[in-house]
Amino acid sequence: MPYNIRLPDGTLVQDIPDDVDPREAKRRILEKFPDLAPKTTFLGQAAELGKGLVPGAVGLAETALTGISAILPEEAEKAVREKVSGIATAIKEPFKAAPGYEESVSRKLSEAVGSTIPFLLAGPFGIAGRVGATALGVGAGAGTARTRAEEAGATEGQRATATALGTIPGALEIFAPFRILGRMDESVVRFGVESVKRAAKAGGEEAAQEAASEFAQN
């Protein structure tokens, strides 16, 4: 069923075919009519550098859970993905890009950095952390491949094959973060781990998360 979208300047575009993704439809319209695109500024670009970190990290987790849920029966997989999508959308909502900055370089860069943070946070926690980071990367690769296969209208068998093959590039994703951790002084890593442990004892999960974020920033 055709749908409508409203552009950043308030213009309503009607009767868009339902087989066209809304983001792609908006991109095509603004590409054809550039005057309708909102103007971006240097300060606006700078603001997106910080705002994209959380959506990037949450997006990675959402994609990983999409890949992992593929091992479940179809109905269970669907239920899990709907639940995860709802939670992820709620978390990302306060950090959504300002109109016109959705595809900006600063936003995409920020989201890319954000998607690396979970690997960096898991890495210092020894073998267990690195196993977890590997599972996260493998799941994200599988989730990305499965989603793309679905968008392309693949059959059930083709989706399963794509999901399995997606684990390979997903596993490769962990090498860059692990190299970063490998170049860090051991005392820095040890300090970060101890900081998170102390924060967890003193203030619970939220304090531990803040300490971990500070460690990752450092």
WODAPE-V69385 format. One line per field, one symbol per residue. burial: + if it has 16 or more other ideal C-beta (glycine too) atoms within 10 Angstrom, else -. A space follows every 10 residues. Layout:
burial: ???
This chain:
burial: ------++-- -----+---- -----+--++ ------+--+ ---++-++-- ++++++++++ ++++++++++ ------+--+ +--+---+-- ++--+-++-+ +--+-+++-+ +-++++++++ +++++---++ -+++++++++ +++++++-+- --------+- -++--++--+ +-++--++-- +-------+- -++-++--++ ------++-- +++-++--
